[in-house]
Amino acid sequence: MFKLVKKRMVEWPVMVSEPQDGGKIKVRESAAQFELLPADEFDAIYAGGGNDVDMLMCCVTGWPEARWQDENGQPMAVTDENKAKLFNDPLVRVAFVRAVLELRAGREAARKNS
């Protein structure tokens, strides 16, 4: 049985594909807490001129702080400023967008080992 809920929060894996010399990729797995927005709210972000970062700022509600570190190796608290820093990195942004799309599609996360 499926139960319709007002607010659906899910911790979901986030896989960052990091390019390496020689055309290789190293996948770094982390996780984040996402709010699964209703379709009308999700669509309104883009219809109103928003972009992927705007969507992520709404959907990403938390993460295990020790799994996301700044350039000095310090854990990043979950703040709007730190979200903006993370989502400014193109590799991280793509990983978070991919996680949201997997989550919204109800598709199991693609896990890769490297």
C-alpha positions in Angstrom: 0.0 0.0 0.0 1.2 3.5 -0.8 0.4 6.3 1.6 0.3 9.9 0.4 2.1 12.1 2.9 2.4 15.9 3.2 6.2 16.1 3.4 8.5 13.3 2.3 12.1 13.5 3.5 14.7 10.9 2.3 18.4 10.5 2.9 19.8 9.5 -0.5 23.3 8.7 -1.8 25.2 11.4 -3.7 27.9 10.1 -6.1 30.4 12.7 -7.2 32.4 11.6 -10.3 35.8 13.1 -10.0 37.9 13.1 -13.2 41.4 11.7 -12.9 44.4 11.8 -15.2 44.3 9.4 -18.2 40.5 9.7 -18.7 39.6 7.8 -15.5 36.8 8.7 -13.0 36.9 8.2 -9.2 33.4 8.1 -7.7 33.2 9.5 -4.2 30.0 8.5 -2.4 28.4 10.7 0.2 24.8 11.3 1.2 22.3 14.1 1.7 18.8 14.7 3.1 16.3 15.7 0.5 12.7 16.9 0.6 10.7 15.4 -2.2 8.8 18.4 -3.3 5.3 18.0 -4.8 5.4 18.2 -8.6 3.7 21.6 -8.8 6.3 23.2 -6.4 9.2 21.5 -8.2 7.9 22.6 -11.6 7.3 26.2 -10.3 11.0 26.6 -9.6 11.9 26.3 -13.2 8.7 27.9 -14.6 9.6 31.0 -12.5 13.0 31.3 -14.1 14.9 29.3 -11.5 17.7 26.9 -12.3 19.2 23.7 -10.9 20.9 25.6 -8.0 17.6 27.2 -7.0 16.0 23.7 -7.0 18.8 22.2 -4.9 18.6 25.0 -2.4 15.0 24.0 -1.9 15.3 20.3 -2.0 18.5 19.7 -0.1 17.7 20.0 3.6 20.8 18.4 5.3 23.8 16.1 5.0 26.1 14.2 7.3 28.6 17.1 8.0 31.6 14.8 8.2 30.9 13.6 4.7 31.2 17.1 3.1 34.3 19.1 3.9 35.7 22.5 2.9 39.0 23.1 1.2 40.7 22.8 4.6 39.2 19.4 5.4 36.8 20.8 7.9 33.2 19.5 8.1 30.7 21.8 6.4 27.7 22.7 8.4 24.4 22.7 6.6 23.8 26.4 5.8 22.6 28.3 2.7 26.1 29.7 2.3 27.7 26.2 2.3 25.1 24.8 0.0 25.8 27.6 -2.4 29.6 26.8 -2.2 29.0 23.1 -2.8 26.6 23.7 -5.7 29.0 26.1 -7.4 31.3 23.1 -8.0 30.1 21.6 -11.3 30.9 18.0 -10.3 29.0 18.4 -7.0 26.1 20.1 -8.7 25.7 17.4 -11.3 25.9 14.7 -8.6 23.2 16.4 -6.5 20.9 17.0 -9.5 21.4 13.3 -10.5 20.4 12.3 -7.0 17.3 14.4 -7.1 16.2 13.0 -10.4 16.8 9.4 -9.2 14.9 10.1 -6.1 12.0 11.8 -7.9 11.8 8.9 -10.4 11.7 6.3 -7.6 14.7 4.7 -9.1 17.4 3.0 -7.0 20.6 4.9 -6.7 23.3 3.8 -9.1 26.3 2.9 -7.0 29.7 2.5 -8.5 32.9 1.2 -7.0 36.2 2.5 -8.1 
